[in-house]
Structures are given as structure tokens and as C-alpha cells.
Amino acid sequence: LGAALFSMVLLTGCGGSDAEEIKAEDLTGTWVQTLSDGTETLTLYEDMTYTMVIELGGAFPVTTESSDTWSISGNTISINYSKYNTVSTYSVKLDGSTMTWDTGDSTVIYYKQS
């Protein structure tokens, strides 16, 4: 559960850089990140909403799901977590079917599924 909260809420990066502008249609689809004890599946929809499902294994498996809105400006993605009154921003890079988010302190790598 700690990893889920870390992934969902605590990674508030600085976002933005001189990288090439990314369009929303480049990001829509389903992306998967492998966690140390599970997976995060992030689906970005054309209507600028998203669904995030985190599945953790171990002795006490847990699945969490959240949905809200997202936006892209230049190469900065903003993920809204209205439930927590938080907006997290990340600098985004695309390389084929790999999407990398730079949080300012670390990177998060997603692989496109569809």
C-alpha cells in the first residue's frame, strides 16, 4: 500500500524542460509500469480523463483504483488527484512505446500496451 500511495500522491515533480512538445493524442492509451511488488496500469483517455490501477502482490495482495483528469502542456503532464486536492506535474519523454516521467528526483517508466 505504501508503494501505491507513493506512486499516486507523493511524486510531485517539477516538470517541464526544453524537450519537444508532446500532444495529448501521443499519450492516449494504456501504459504499464512495473513496481517492485506489482504493477501500475495507467489509461489516458482522449477526453482528458484517466484511470490508474495499482496491483500489489505479496502476503496481502492489494488493488487500488483512481480516476480523475489529466492535461499536457508542452512536454509537461499534469495529473489531477481531486480526492487529495493535489496536482502532480512531470516532464514527459516519449521514445516509441516507452513513456518516461521525470519527477525532478527520479524517473518513472511506462510501457504502452494499447
Rosetta blueprint (number, residue, H / E / L):
1 L L
2 G H
3 A H
4 A H
5 L H
6 F H
7 S H
8 M H
9 V H
10 L H
11 L L
12 T L
13 G E
14 C L
15 G L
16 G L
17 S L
18 D L
19 A L
20 E L
21 E L
22 I L
23 K L
24 A H
25 E H
26 D H
27 L H
28 T L
29 G E
30 T E
31 W E
32 V E
33 Q E
34 T E
35 L E
36 S L
37 D L
38 G E
39 T E
40 E E
41 T E
42 L E
43 T E
44 L E
45 Y L
46 E L
47 D L
48 M L
49 T E
50 Y E
51 T E
52 M E
53 V E
54 I E
55 E E
56 L E
57 G L
58 G L
59 A L
60 F L
61 P L
62 V E
63 T E
64 T E
65 E E
66 S E
67 S E
68 D E
69 T E
70 W E
71 S E
72 I E
73 S E
74 G L
75 N L
76 T E
77 I E
78 S E
79 I E
80 N E
81 Y E
82 S H
83 K H
84 Y H
85 N L
86 T E
87 V E
88 S E
89 T E
90 Y E
91 S E
92 V E
93 K E
94 L E
95 D E
96 G L
97 S L
98 T E
99 M E
100 T E
101 W E
102 D E
103 T L
104 G L
105 D L
106 S L
107 T E
108 V E
109 I E
110 Y E
111 Y E
112 K E
113 Q L
114 S L
